Amino acid sequence: MTSPLAGPADAAGPAGGRRPLRGAVALVTGGAGGIGAAVVEALEAAGARTAVLDQEDALERAAPAHPPAGERLLLDCDVTDAAGVEAAVREVAERAGRLDVVVNCAGTAAIAPALELDLAGWERTLRVNLTGSFLVSRAAAPHLARAGGGRIVGIASQAASVALPGHAAYAASKAGLLGMTRTLALEWGPLGITVNTVSPTVVLTPLSRPNWDNPAGDALRAQIPVGRFAEPGDVAAAVVYLAGPGAAMVTGHDLVVDGGYTIR
Ligand SMILES: NC(=O)c1ccc[n+]([C@@H]2O[C@H](COP(=O)([O-])OP(=O)(O)OC[C@H]3O[C@@H](n4cnc5c(N)ncnc54)[C@H](O)[C@@H]3O)[C@@H](O)[C@H]2O)c1
């Protein structure tokens, strides 16, 4: 049976260097979420074939937005489950015949003043945002290297660089992601793999709406020089750049998509 991700054997060519996105195979964790879905659509619009790794309930909720079976591979996978991640990444690479791009977009946030933040919320946030990104990157790197190199893009946050009230666990997870990204970029550069992050300001999605769709959000928005929150498409465009041929010499970088919020 033909795999939904299978393309012409020579579709992508060598994945490293200035490989075009057309024909490349991209895996997006959290791809059923607000930002992840926009990333998947933007990568597909650029010609990539995609696989979405997300939790079953999120995949079901997003089902109407997904095209008919056969065009996009959907995998139920908890990014904090090391064995499950290894199996899911292997399945994508085997069914597609290659893996070129990984976007670590799965995320969660326990938001509370530090004195009220419970250990479970702290650990869940670190485990999904940081450990999950590590597990997926580590599982993917051999497949990316086998394809001649590739791209890893993590979705970090402005909270990695500036203090936001209630964001102790989230900030720690995203600052950790930036540190991990620089180290992976150093270690995997010789394999032809670039590793970068995108750090958005607030994007109104199911994750952020409870925290920012309120007067606190209005106050934050007023401090963004361009005068608005980011849209999922703003983040997706940055991911497409970092995953595409124009960013071949960019690695270990955090691309801030915040309308200028963090320049002060
Ligand atoms: N929305 C914002 O304001 C904002 C700002 C900066 C950064 N980010 C980051 O962008 C990413 C996407 O956020 P979003 O706003 O689209 O949120 P979202 O809640 O809409 O999407 C997150 C997705 O991650 C999935 N996910 C959560 N835990 C998972 C797990 N253990 N295994 C697999 N999948 C899991 C969810 O099912 C969901 O589909 C996150 O990493 C988030 O931290 C968001």
The ligand as a Tripos MOL2 file, in Angstrom:
@<TRIPOS>MOLECULE
LIG
   44    48     1     0     0
SMALL
NO_CHARGES

@<TRIPOS>ATOM
      1 N1         -0.4140   31.1600   22.1860 N.am      1 LIG1
      2 C1          0.5640   31.9370   22.5970 C.2       1 LIG1
      3 O1          0.3530   33.0810   23.0400 O.2       1 LIG1
      4 C2          1.9840   31.4480   22.5380 C.ar      1 LIG1
      5 C3          3.0060   32.3920   22.6670 C.ar      1 LIG1
      6 C4          4.3170   31.9580   22.6300 C.ar      1 LIG1
      7 C5          4.5960   30.6290   22.4550 C.ar      1 LIG1
      8 N2          3.5820   29.7200   22.3420 N.ar      1 LIG1
      9 C6          3.9300   28.3080   22.1690 C.3       1 LIG1
     10 O2          3.4010   27.8580   20.9360 O.3       1 LIG1
     11 C7          3.1520   26.4500   21.0290 C.3       1 LIG1
     12 C8          1.7330   26.1820   20.5410 C.3       1 LIG1
     13 O3          0.8310   26.8350   21.4030 O.3       1 LIG1
     14 P1         -0.6870   27.1580   21.0300 P.3       1 LIG1
     15 O4         -0.9250   28.5370   21.5090 O.co2     1 LIG1
     16 O5         -0.9510   26.8060   19.6100 O.co2     1 LIG1
     17 O6         -1.4410   26.1820   22.0280 O.3       1 LIG1
     18 P2         -2.5990   25.1150   21.7570 P.3       1 LIG1
     19 O7         -3.0390   24.6880   23.1200 O.co2     1 LIG1
     20 O8         -3.5950   25.6100   20.8020 O.co2     1 LIG1
     21 O9         -1.7950   23.9330   21.0650 O.3       1 LIG1
     22 C9         -0.8710   23.1340   21.7790 C.3       1 LIG1
     23 C10        -0.9410   21.7440   21.1940 C.3       1 LIG1
     24 O10         0.0260   20.9320   21.9050 O.3       1 LIG1
     25 C11        -0.5870   19.6890   22.1500 C.3       1 LIG1
     26 N3          0.0300   19.0340   23.3040 N.ar      1 LIG1
     27 C12         0.0170   19.4370   24.5850 C.ar      1 LIG1
     28 N4          0.6330   18.5440   25.3610 N.ar      1 LIG1
     29 C13         1.0500   17.5450   24.5360 C.ar      1 LIG1
     30 C14         1.7410   16.3170   24.7370 C.ar      1 LIG1
     31 N5          2.1480   15.9270   25.9660 N.pl3     1 LIG1
     32 N6          2.0100   15.5450   23.6580 N.ar      1 LIG1
     33 C15         1.5870   15.9160   22.4230 C.ar      1 LIG1
     34 N7          0.9390   17.0610   22.1670 N.ar      1 LIG1
     35 C16         0.6650   17.8530   23.2210 C.ar      1 LIG1
     36 C17        -2.0560   20.0200   22.4260 C.3       1 LIG1
     37 O11        -2.8930   18.8840   22.2680 O.3       1 LIG1
     38 C18        -2.3250   21.1040   21.4050 C.3       1 LIG1
     39 O12        -2.7970   20.5740   20.1830 O.3       1 LIG1
     40 C19         3.4040   26.0690   22.4830 C.3       1 LIG1
     41 O13         4.6760   25.5200   22.6090 O.3       1 LIG1
     42 C20         3.3250   27.3840   23.2030 C.3       1 LIG1
     43 O14         4.0680   27.3820   24.4090 O.3       1 LIG1
     44 C21         2.2710   30.1060   22.3690 C.ar      1 LIG1
@<TRIPOS>BOND
     1     1     2 1
     2     2     3 2
     3     2     4 1
     4     4     5 ar
     5     4    44 ar
     6     5     6 ar
     7     6     7 ar
     8     7     8 ar
     9     8     9 1
    10     8    44 ar
    11     9    10 1
    12     9    42 1
    13    10    11 1
    14    11    12 1
    15    11    40 1
    16    12    13 1
    17    13    14 1
    18    14    15 2
    19    14    16 1
    20    14    17 1
    21    17    18 1
    22    18    19 2
    23    18    20 1
    24    18    21 1
    25    21    22 1
    26    22    23 1
    27    23    24 1
    28    23    38 1
    29    24    25 1
    30    25    26 1
    31    25    36 1
    32    26    27 ar
    33    26    35 ar
    34    27    28 ar
    35    28    29 ar
    36    29    30 ar
    37    29    35 ar
    38    30    31 1
    39    30    32 ar
    40    32    33 ar
    41    33    34 ar
    42    34    35 ar
    43    36    37 1
    44    36    38 1
    45    38    39 1
    46    40    41 1
    47    40    42 1
    48    42    43 1
@<TRIPOS>SUBSTRUCTURE
     1 LIG1         1 GROUP 0 **** ****
